[in-house]
Amino acid sequence: SGQVAKVYFQFGTDMSLLQSGLDFICKVREEKGLDDLDICGSIFLPTKKLIAQQKFRPWNGVYLSDEFLSGEAGARNIVLNMIRMYRQYDAELLFEAPGIRTEKDFAVMTGLLQ
């Protein structure tokens, strides 16, 4: 119908659920001939500030594992796995709130993308 141009995946740490969702969208895209349907995946920067914020007041509907919430090392590992998976599906990456606001945030993002 051409009414949907992009499918957005909300950040979460359930990698098997992400995999099945990406597989489903790609299957539908192929079956329906929706070559122009883009995929966008949400990424959080694995910073102390964001982890503390999500422990105290998590976003409604966002599941974050104990590994992610345990600290920067666990969170970074999960985010790197997500980025690899999104790249396998040629998905656009969207770095979420609070986003990239400082040079330190930019350095963290750059390190994740290498």
Accessible surface in RSA format (square Angstrom, percent):
REM  Atomic radii and reference values for relative SASA: ProtOr
REM  Chains: A
REM  Algorithm: Lee & Richards
REM  Probe-radius: 1.40
REM  Slices: 20
REM RES _ NUM      All-atoms   Total-Side   Main-Chain    Non-polar    All polar
REM                ABS   REL    ABS   REL    ABS   REL    ABS   REL    ABS   REL
RES SER A   1   131.49 111.1  52.58  70.2  78.91 181.8  56.38 120.1  75.10 105.2
RES GLY A   2    73.99  91.2   0.00   N/A  73.99  91.2  38.87 106.7  35.12  78.7
RES GLN A   3   158.12  88.4 121.60  88.9  36.51  86.9  37.88  80.6 120.24  91.2
RES VAL A   4    97.52  64.2  79.53  72.0  18.00  43.4  82.33  71.5  15.19  41.2
RES ALA A   5    73.95  68.0  64.32  99.3   9.63  21.9  68.63  96.6   5.32  14.1
RES LYS A   6    95.60  46.6  74.68  45.8  20.92  49.8  42.42  38.2  53.18  56.6
RES VAL A   7    34.28  22.6  31.16  28.2   3.12   7.5  34.28  29.8   0.00   0.0
RES TYR A   8    95.39  44.5  72.22  41.1  23.17  60.3  68.18  51.2  27.21  33.5
RES PHE A   9    29.83  14.9  27.48  17.0   2.34   6.1  29.83  18.1   0.00   0.0
RES GLN A  10    79.11  44.2  59.71  43.6  19.40  46.2  40.09  85.3  39.02  29.6
RES PHE A  11     2.37   1.2   0.00   0.0   2.37   6.2   0.00   0.0   2.37   6.8
RES GLY A  12    18.01  22.2   0.00   N/A  18.01  22.2  14.17  38.9   3.84   8.6
RES THR A  13    10.89   7.7   0.00   0.0  10.89  25.9   0.00   0.0  10.89  16.5
RES ASP A  14    59.94  42.0  50.59  50.4   9.35  22.1  16.20  38.1  43.74  43.6
RES MET A  15    47.22  24.5  42.90  28.4   4.32  10.3  42.95  36.5   4.28   5.7
RES SER A  16    87.24  73.7  72.74  97.1  14.50  33.4  54.56 116.2  32.67  45.8
RES LEU A  17   121.36  67.6 116.36  83.2   5.00  12.6 118.84  83.5   2.52   6.8
RES LEU A  18    17.45   9.7  11.51   8.2   5.93  14.9  16.70  11.7   0.74   2.0
RES GLN A  19    61.35  34.3  61.35  44.8   0.00   0.0  29.03  61.8  32.33  24.5
RES SER A  20    59.55  50.3  52.31  69.8   7.23  16.7  45.51  96.9  14.03  19.7
RES GLY A  21    20.62  25.4   0.00   N/A  20.62  25.4  20.52  56.3   0.09   0.2
RES LEU A  22     0.00   0.0   0.00   0.0   0.00   0.0   0.00   0.0   0.00   0.0
RES ASP A  23    66.60  46.7  61.01  60.7   5.59  13.2  27.14  63.9  39.46  39.4
RES PHE A  24   125.48  62.8 120.70  74.8   4.78  12.4 125.10  75.8   0.38   1.1
RES ILE A  25    26.41  15.0  26.41  19.7   0.01   0.0  26.41  19.0   0.01   0.0
RES CYS A  26    31.02  23.5  27.21  30.3   3.81   9.0  22.38  56.7   8.64   9.3
RES LYS A  27   126.08  61.5 118.85  72.9   7.24  17.2  68.18  61.4  57.90  61.7
RES VAL A  28    40.17  26.4  40.17  36.4   0.00   0.0  40.17  34.9   0.00   0.0
RES ARG A  29    52.95  22.2  52.95  27.0   0.00   0.0   7.68  10.5  45.26  27.4
RES GLU A  30   145.34  83.4 124.58  94.3  20.76  49.4  45.23  87.5 100.11  81.7
RES GLU A  31   114.08  65.5  75.37  57.0  38.71  92.2  42.71  82.6  71.37  58.3
RES LYS A  32   142.02  69.3 115.43  70.8  26.59  63.3  63.93  57.5  78.08  83.2
RES GLY A  33    53.08  65.5   0.00   N/A  53.08  65.5  28.48  78.2  24.61  55.1
RES LEU A  34    60.43  33.7  56.33  40.3   4.10  10.3  60.43  42.4   0.00   0.0
RES ASP A  35   125.54  87.9  98.41  98.0  27.13  64.2  33.39  78.6  92.15  91.9
RES ASP A  36   128.11  89.7 115.38 114.8  12.73  30.1  41.79  98.3  86.32  86.1
RES LEU A  37    12.83   7.1   9.63   6.9   3.19   8.0  10.46   7.3   2.36   6.4
RES ASP A  38    73.44  51.4  71.56  71.2   1.88   4.4  10.56  24.8  62.88  62.7
RES ILE A  39     4.00   2.3   0.50   0.4   3.50   8.4   0.50   0.4   3.50   9.5
RES CYS A  40     5.55   4.2   5.55   6.2   0.00   0.0   0.23   0.6   5.33   5.7
RES GLY A  41     0.00   0.0   0.00   N/A   0.00   0.0   0.00   0.0   0.00   0.0
RES SER A  42     0.00   0.0   0.00   0.0   0.00   0.0   0.00   0.0   0.00   0.0
RES ILE A  43     0.00   0.0   0.00   0.0   0.00   0.0   0.00   0.0   0.00   0.0
RES PHE A  44     0.00   0.0   0.00   0.0   0.00   0.0   0.00   0.0   0.00   0.0
RES LEU A  45     6.62   3.7   6.01   4.3   0.62   1.5   6.01   4.2   0.62   1.7
RES PRO A  46     6.08   4.4   1.94   1.8   4.14  15.1   1.94   1.6   4.14  25.7
RES THR A  47    23.28  16.6  23.28  23.6   0.00   0.0  17.14  23.0   6.14   9.3
RES LYS A  48   155.55  75.9 148.94  91.4   6.62  15.8  94.25  84.8  61.30  65.3
RES LYS A  49   152.26  74.3 141.18  86.6  11.08  26.4 100.10  90.1  52.15  55.6
RES LEU A  50     1.88   1.0   1.52   1.1   0.36   0.9   1.63   1.1   0.25   0.7
RES ILE A  51     7.93   4.5   7.93   5.9   0.00   0.0   7.93   5.7   0.00   0.0
RES ALA A  52    59.10  54.3  50.89  78.5   8.21  18.7  55.26  77.8   3.84  10.2
RES GLN A  53    74.01  41.4  65.99  48.2   8.02  19.1  32.37  68.9  41.64  31.6
RES GLN A  54     2.25   1.3   0.29   0.2   1.96   4.7   0.00   0.0   2.25   1.7
RES LYS A  55   122.62  59.8  94.14  57.8  28.47  67.8  51.36  46.2  71.26  75.9
RES PHE A  56   167.58  83.8 139.30  86.3  28.28  73.6 145.92  88.5  21.66  62.0
RES ARG A  57   169.94  71.4 166.29  84.8   3.65   8.7  57.24  78.2 112.70  68.3
RES PRO A  58    74.34  54.2  60.75  55.4  13.59  49.4  60.75  50.2  13.59  84.4
RES TRP A  59    74.49  29.9  66.28  32.1   8.20  19.3  60.36  32.2  14.13  22.9
RES ASN A  60   158.39 109.2 124.94 120.7  33.45  80.5  41.23  99.2 117.16 113.2
RES GLY A  61    79.26  97.7   0.00   N/A  79.26  97.7  43.32 118.9  35.94  80.5
RES VAL A  62    17.57  11.6   2.02   1.8  15.54  37.5   3.52   3.1  14.05  38.1
RES TYR A  63   135.59  63.3 128.72  73.2   6.87  17.9  99.49  74.8  36.09  44.5
RES LEU A  64    17.05   9.5   3.49   2.5  13.56  34.1   3.49   2.4  13.56  36.5
RES SER A  65    21.86  18.5  21.13  28.2   0.73   1.7  21.13  45.0   0.73   1.0
RES ASP A  66   124.53  87.2 116.66 116.1   7.88  18.6  39.65  93.3  84.88  84.7
RES GLU A  67    85.01  48.8  75.41  57.1   9.59  22.8  37.08  71.7  47.92  39.1
RES PHE A  68     0.00   0.0   0.00   0.0   0.00   0.0   0.00   0.0   0.00   0.0
RES LEU A  69    34.14  19.0  33.78  24.2   0.36   0.9  34.06  23.9   0.08   0.2
RES SER A  70    85.01  71.8  45.85  61.2  39.17  90.2  42.66  90.8  42.36  59.3
RES GLY A  71    23.66  29.2   0.00   N/A  23.66  29.2  23.66  64.9   0.00   0.0
RES GLU A  72    72.96  41.9  66.52  50.3   6.43  15.3  23.03  44.5  49.93  40.8
RES ALA A  73    85.84  78.9  68.76 106.1  17.08  38.9  76.34 107.5   9.50  25.2
RES GLY A  74    13.30  16.4   0.00   N/A  13.30  16.4   9.84  27.0   3.47   7.8
RES ALA A  75     0.00   0.0   0.00   0.0   0.00   0.0   0.00   0.0   0.00   0.0
RES ARG A  76    92.51  38.8  92.51  47.2   0.00   0.0  36.55  50.0  55.96  33.9
RES ASN A  77    73.06  50.4  70.64  68.3   2.42   5.8  16.72  40.3  56.33  54.4
RES ILE A  78    10.84   6.2  10.70   8.0   0.14   0.3  10.84   7.8   0.00   0.0
RES VAL A  79     0.00   0.0   0.00   0.0   0.00   0.0   0.00   0.0   0.00   0.0
RES LEU A  80    39.50  22.0  39.04  27.9   0.46   1.2  39.04  27.4   0.46   1.2
RES ASN A  81    55.05  38.0  51.36  49.6   3.69   8.9   9.87  23.8  45.18  43.7
RES MET A  82     1.22   0.6   1.22   0.8   0.00   0.0   1.22   1.0   0.00   0.0
RES ILE A  83     2.48   1.4   2.48   1.8   0.00   0.0   2.48   1.8   0.00   0.0
RES ARG A  84   131.67  55.3 128.47  65.5   3.20   7.6  65.27  89.2  66.40  40.2
RES MET A  85    23.94  12.4  22.16  14.7   1.78   4.2  23.57  20.0   0.37   0.5
RES TYR A  86     0.20   0.1   0.20   0.1   0.00   0.0   0.00   0.0   0.20   0.3
RES ARG A  87   125.01  52.5 105.25  53.7  19.76  47.0  51.66  70.6  73.34  44.4
RES GLN A  88   141.43  79.1 101.15  73.9  40.29  95.9  41.09  87.5 100.34  76.1
RES TYR A  89    34.07  15.9  26.46  15.1   7.61  19.8  25.36  19.1   8.70  10.7
RES ASP A  90   134.30  94.1 112.79 112.3  21.52  50.9  32.39  76.2 101.92 101.6
RES ALA A  91    13.21  12.1   0.00   0.0  13.21  30.1   0.58   0.8  12.63  33.5
RES GLU A  92    87.07  50.0  74.73  56.5  12.34  29.4  41.88  81.0  45.19  36.9
RES LEU A  93    41.87  23.3  18.96  13.6  22.91  57.6  18.96  13.3  22.91  61.7
RES LEU A  94    75.97  42.3  75.16  53.8   0.81   2.0  75.97  53.4   0.00   0.0
RES PHE A  95    31.76  15.9  14.95   9.3  16.80  43.7  14.95   9.1  16.80  48.1
RES GLU A  96    29.23  16.8  25.59  19.4   3.64   8.7   2.71   5.3  26.52  21.7
RES ALA A  97    45.46  41.8  37.14  57.3   8.32  18.9  41.43  58.3   4.03  10.7
RES PRO A  98    40.85  29.8  31.68  28.9   9.17  33.3  33.64  27.8   7.21  44.8
RES GLY A  99    11.50  14.2   0.00   N/A  11.50  14.2  11.09  30.4   0.41   0.9
RES ILE A 100    63.35  36.0  32.42  24.2  30.93  74.5  32.42  23.3  30.93  83.9
RES ARG A 101   180.24  75.7 142.27  72.5  37.97  90.4  54.40  74.3 125.84  76.3
RES THR A 102    78.36  55.7  66.21  67.1  12.15  29.0  73.18  98.3   5.18   7.8
RES GLU A 103   158.00  90.7 148.04 112.0   9.96  23.7  62.25 120.4  95.75  78.2
RES LYS A 104   159.82  78.0 151.19  92.8   8.63  20.5  99.06  89.2  60.77  64.7
RES ASP A 105    24.01  16.8  24.01  23.9   0.00   0.0   0.33   0.8  23.68  23.6
RES PHE A 106   115.23  57.6 115.23  71.4   0.00   0.0 115.23  69.9   0.00   0.0
RES ALA A 107    63.46  58.3  49.91  77.0  13.55  30.8  55.07  77.6   8.38  22.2
RES VAL A 108    35.01  23.0  28.84  26.1   6.17  14.9  34.95  30.4   0.06   0.2
RES MET A 109    32.81  17.0  32.81  21.7   0.00   0.0  22.37  19.0  10.44  13.8
RES THR A 110    46.95  33.4  45.63  46.3   1.32   3.1  44.88  60.3   2.06   3.1
RES GLY A 111    28.29  34.9   0.00   N/A  28.29  34.9  20.65  56.7   7.65  17.1
RES LEU A 112     2.01   1.1   0.00   0.0   2.01   5.1   0.00   0.0   2.01   5.4
RES LEU A 113    58.33  32.5  46.45  33.2  11.89  29.9  46.51  32.7  11.83  31.8
RES GLN A 114   166.69  93.2 107.39  78.5  59.30 141.2  69.80 148.6  96.89  73.5
END  Absolute sums over single chains surface
CHAIN  1 A     7215.2       5806.1       1409.1       4031.3       3183.9
END  Absolute sums over all chains
TOTAL          7215.2       5806.1       1409.1       4031.3       3183.9
